[in-house]
Amino acid sequence: MADALALVAPGQPLRDGIERVLQANRGLLLVVGDGPDVLSICTGGFLLDAEFSPQRLSELAKMDGAVILSPNADRIARANVHLMPNATISTIETGTRHRTAERVARSIDVPVVSVSAAMGLVTVYRRDTRHVLQDERRLHERVRQALQTTRRFRARFDVALTALSALEIADTVTVRDVAAVLQPAGLLDGIADEVKVDLVELGEDGRLLRLQLEEVLDGIDPVRRLVVRDYIHCHTPAHAEGRDGHRDASSDEVDHALEVLAGLSTDDLLEVRRVSAVLGLGHSDPDAPVEPRGYRLLHRLPRFPEALVDRIVEHFGGLQRIMRTSVADLEEVEGVGEARARSVKEGLARLAEASILDRYS
């Protein structure tokens, strides 16, 4: 559907042709694709094989039949065609043109566009999905409002993340504090998915708005993954337990948890216990204490290889043990020499100092 919407975005030749059809108060049935599957349900009409232009499309819309375009919509293959899709394919549409469009899209994997002369609507079909094109001004306004909402959730995410860092260093993290970071991140994703569809529909006209959305979302995914790595199964007994009862989670488990979080509804995402269950924390009390493994804070150290972060966490099993350890103990970790051991101690000390300043400033 995203590819189909890109073809009919403002500024595209196909969209200009559709606008001409609407201005002339005419209807249109358009199939983007002229492969064997499409031709097998075509009858009548005539072969054109002419270069596409909005003017030509507007003139061809004067006829009752469908117009068949090439897959990239740069040529008009056929016009005045009668389409005969399988009549047993279910459809929710009532108008003849729209029923035909939905049945074609459900039977053949090509974009199908139906233009309603009576209602002035343009509907795009692709497989089992239908999308009604909206007025460009309304789309711009809706995207702007959504961006304002994403900025508020991003601010909430940043505040919760700063608070989590301070609590991790003070060893006072609870399940609620972890959820406070994952919740706005999930809500941001949900809003962003909706906005991205509108941005595709806006085409080049939404370029600046797209850049603004990317700026709001920048850096959230890697931080969220590190938070999940820090806390997933962090106090659940298992065969792969590390020190202090910490269980090392596999990459597949982290991926699965992130996938489940992405699939939560808004109501479930706002429920702390539901988020806790996804992480496998096993706590019915949102204020139950938890301790991070230390992945996220160690990743904040400058020019520190990820492989060494993993080894340090696996060796010590938790952030508090890492913070309390000596330089000599850090040197025991494979690949960590004296210089890097000191950089770990000094870096964590700076993060602790910065978190205290942030908390009381």
DOTI-452696 format. One record per residue (C-alpha): residue in one letter; x negated, y, z. Coordinates in steps of 0.2 Angstrom, whole numbers, padded with zeros to 4 digits, always signed. Each point is the difference from the previous one (the first is absolute). Example, Ala and Ser with C-alpha at 12.3 -4.5 7.8 and 13.67 -1.06 7.14 Angstrom:
2
a-0062-0022+0039;s-0006+0017-0003;
***
This chain:
361
m+0000+0000+0000;a-0014+0012+0004;d-0007-0002-0018;a+0018+0002-0007;l+0002+0016+0010;a-0017+0007-0006;l+0007-0002-0018;v+0015+0011+0004;a-0009+0013+0011;p+0001+0019-0003;g-0012+0005-0014;q+0000-0017-0009;p+0007+0000-0018;l+0013-0013+0005;r+0007+0011+0014;d+0001+0014-0012;g+0010-0011-0012;i+0012-0005+0014;e+0002+0018+0005;r+0005+0004-0018;v+0013-0014+0000;l+0007+0006+0016;q+0001+0018-0006;a+0010-0006-0015;n+0012-0009+0011;r-0004-0017-0008;g-0003-0017+0008;l-0015-0011-0004;l-0006-0018+0003;l-0018-0002-0001;v-0012-0015+0001;v-0018+0003+0002;g-0008-0016-0008;d+0002-0008-0017;g-0007-0018+0004;p+0008-0016-0006;d+0010-0001+0016;v+0008+0017-0004;l+0003-0004-0018;s+0008-0016+0004;i+0015+0009+0008;c+0001+0013-0014;t+0012+0000-0014;g+0004+0013-0014;g-0007+0017-0001;f-0015+0004-0010;l-0019+0000+0000;l-0009+0016+0002;d-0018-0002+0007;a-0002+0019+0000;e-0010+0011+0012;f+0010+0005+0015;s+0005+0018+0003;p+0013+0007+0011;q+0009+0008-0015;r+0002-0017-0009;l+0006-0008+0016;s+0014+0013+0002;e+0005-0003-0018;l+0001-0019+0002;a+0011+0002+0016;k+0014+0006-0012;m+0002-0018-0004;d+0008-0013+0011;g-0013-0013+0000;a-0016-0002+0011;v-0017+0007-0004;i-0015-0012+0001;l-0017+0008+0004;s-0017-0007+0000;p-0007-0005+0018;n-0009+0016+0002;a+0014+0010-0007;d-0010+0008-0014;r+0010-0007-0014;i+0018-0003-0004;a+0002-0018-0006;r+0018-0002-0003;a+0016+0010+0001;n+0019-0003+0000;v-0003-0017+0007;h+0013-0011+0009;l-0007-0008+0015;m+0007-0017+0005;p-0007-0006+0017;n+0007-0015+0009;a+0017+0005+0006;t-0001-0012+0015;i-0013+0011+0008;s+0008+0009+0015;t+0001+0019+0000;i+0007+0013+0012;e+0003+0013-0014;t+0017+0004-0008;g-0004+0009-0016;t-0004-0009-0015;r-0017+0008-0003;h-0005-0002+0018;r+0005-0018+0001;t-0010-0004-0016;a-0015+0010+0007;e+0000-0010+0016;r+0002-0017-0008;v-0014+0004-0012;a-0012+0005+0014;r+0005-0015+0010;s-0004-0012-0014;i-0015+0008-0008;d-0014+0009+0010;v+0001+0016-0009;p+0006+0018+0005;v+0017+0004-0006;v+0007+0018+0001;s+0018+0004+0000;v+0006+0018-0003;s+0018+0004+0006;a+0008+0014-0011;a+0015+0001+0012;m-0010+0002+0016;g-0016+0007-0006;l-0010-0014+0009;v-0015-0009-0006;t-0003-0018+0008;v-0015-0010-0002;y+0001-0019+0002;r-0015-0012+0002;r+0004-0018+0005;d+0011+0001+0015;t-0003+0018+0004;r+0009+0015-0005;h-0005+0018+0002;v+0010+0016-0004;l-0011+0015-0005;q+0003+0015+0011;d-0001+0018-0004;e-0018+0007+0000;r+0004+0014+0011;r+0008-0011+0013;l-0014-0012-0001;h-0013+0014+0003;e+0010+0005+0016;r+0002-0018+0006;v-0019-0003-0002;r-0004+0016+0009;q+0011-0004+0015;a-0007-0018+0001;l-0018+0008+0000;q+0005+0011+0014;t+0006-0016+0010;t-0016-0009-0004;r-0011+0014+0006;r+0009-0001+0017;f-0002-0019+0001;r-0019+0002-0005;a-0002+0013+0014;r+0009-0012+0012;f-0012-0014-0006;d-0016+0010+0003;v+0006+0005+0017;a+0004-0018+0005;l-0017-0005-0007;t-0010+0013+0010;a+0009-0006+0015;l-0003-0018-0003;s-0019+0003-0002;a+0000+0009+0017;l+0010-0014+0008;e-0011-0013-0007;i-0016+0008+0007;a+0009+0002+0017;d+0006-0018-0001;t+0018+0005+0003;v+0009-0006-0017;t+0017-0007+0001;v+0011-0009-0014;r+0010+0016-0001;d-0016+0010-0005;v-0005-0012-0014;a+0018+0001-0007;a+0000+0019+0001;v-0014-0001-0014;l+0008-0013-0010;q+0017+0007+0000;p-0003+0017-0009;a-0012-0009-0012;g+0015-0012-0005;l+0012+0014-0001;l-0012+0009-0012;d-0001-0015-0011;g+0019-0001-0002;i+0002+0018-0004;a-0015+0000-0012;d+0007-0015-0010;e+0016+0010-0003;v-0009+0015-0005;k-0012-0009-0012;v+0016-0006-0010;d+0005+0019-0001;l-0017+0005-0005;v-0001-0013-0014;e+0017+0007-0006;l-0007+0017+0000;g-0015-0005-0010;e-0013+0014-0003;d+0012+0013+0008;g-0004-0009+0017;r-0019+0000-0001;l-0003+0013+0013;l+0013-0008+0012;r-0008-0017-0003;l-0017+0007+0006;q+0008+0007+0015;l+0007-0017+0004;e-0017-0008-0002;e-0007+0012+0012;v+0012-0004+0013;l-0002-0019-0001;d-0019+0002-0001;g-0009-0012+0012;i+0015-0008+0008;d-0001-0017-0008;p-0018-0004+0006;v+0003+0007+0018;r+0016-0010+0001;r-0009-0016-0005;l-0013+0003+0014;v+0013+0003+0013;v+0008-0017-0005;r-0017-0008+0001;d-0003+0007+0017;y+0016-0006+0008;i+0008-0014-0009;h+0001-0015+0012;c-0012+0009+0011;h+0006-0009+0016;t+0008-0016-0007;p-0009-0016+0004;a-0005-0010-0015;h-0014-0012-0006;a-0010+0015-0007;e-0002+0010+0016;g-0014+0011+0003;r-0006+0008+0017;d+0013+0007+0011;g+0014-0010-0008;h-0001+0010-0016;r+0005-0011-0016;d-0009+0004-0016;a+0013+0003-0013;s-0004-0006-0018;s+0002+0012-0015;d+0015-0010-0006;e+0008+0003+0017;v-0003+0019-0001;d+0006+0000-0018;h+0016-0009+0005;a+0003+0012+0015;l-0002+0015-0011;e+0012-0008-0013;v+0013-0003+0014;l-0002+0017+0006;a+0003+0007-0017;g+0016-0010-0002;l+0008+0006+0017;s+0015+0011-0001;t+0000+0018+0007;d+0010-0006+0015;d-0012-0015+0003;l-0015+0011-0002;l+0006+0012+0013;e+0002-0015+0013;v-0017-0002+0009;r+0004-0018+0005;r+0003-0004-0019;v-0017+0007-0004;s-0008-0009+0014;a+0007-0016-0006;v-0007+0002-0017;l-0018+0002+0008;g+0003-0015+0011;l-0003+0009+0016;g+0013-0010+0009;h+0005+0014+0012;s+0018+0004+0003;d-0006+0015+0010;p-0005+0015-0011;d-0011+0006+0014;a-0010-0016+0001;p-0019+0004-0001;v-0010-0006-0015;e-0018+0002-0004;p-0007+0003-0018;r-0013-0010-0008;g-0009+0015-0005;y+0000+0000-0019;r+0008+0017-0003;l-0012+0010+0012;l-0015-0009-0007;h+0005+0004-0017;r-0001+0018+0004;l-0018-0001+0003;p-0010+0008-0014;r-0009-0011-0013;f+0004-0016+0010;p+0002-0016-0011;e+0017-0009+0002;a-0009-0016+0001;l-0009+0006+0016;v+0016+0006+0007;d+0008-0017-0002;r-0015-0008+0008;i+0000+0011+0015;v+0018-0002+0003;e-0001-0019-0002;h-0015+0000+0012;f+0008+0010+0014;g+0018-0003-0002;g+0007+0017+0005;l-0003+0019+0000;q-0002+0002+0018;r-0014-0014+0000;i-0008+0009-0014;m+0000+0017+0008;r-0007-0007+0016;t-0014-0011-0008;s-0018+0006+0000;v-0011+0004-0015;a-0010-0016+0003;d+0016-0011+0000;l+0006+0008-0017;e-0017-0004-0007;e+0004-0018+0002;v+0013+0001-0013;e-0006-0006-0017;g-0005+0015-0011;v+0001+0013+0014;g-0018+0007+0004;e-0004+0012+0013;a+0004+0015-0011;r+0017-0006-0004;a+0003-0006+0018;r-0004+0018+0006;s+0011+0008-0014;v+0015-0011+0006;k-0002+0006+0018;e-0003+0018-0004;g+0014-0001-0013;l+0013-0007+0012;a-0006+0013+0013;r+0004+0014-0012;l+0017-0007-0004;a+0004-0002+0019;e-0006+0018+0002;a+0010+0006-0015;s+0016-0009+0006;i-0001+0008+0017;l-0002+0017-0007;d+0015-0003-0012;r+0011-0007+0014;y-0003+0015+0011;s-0002+0014-0012;
***
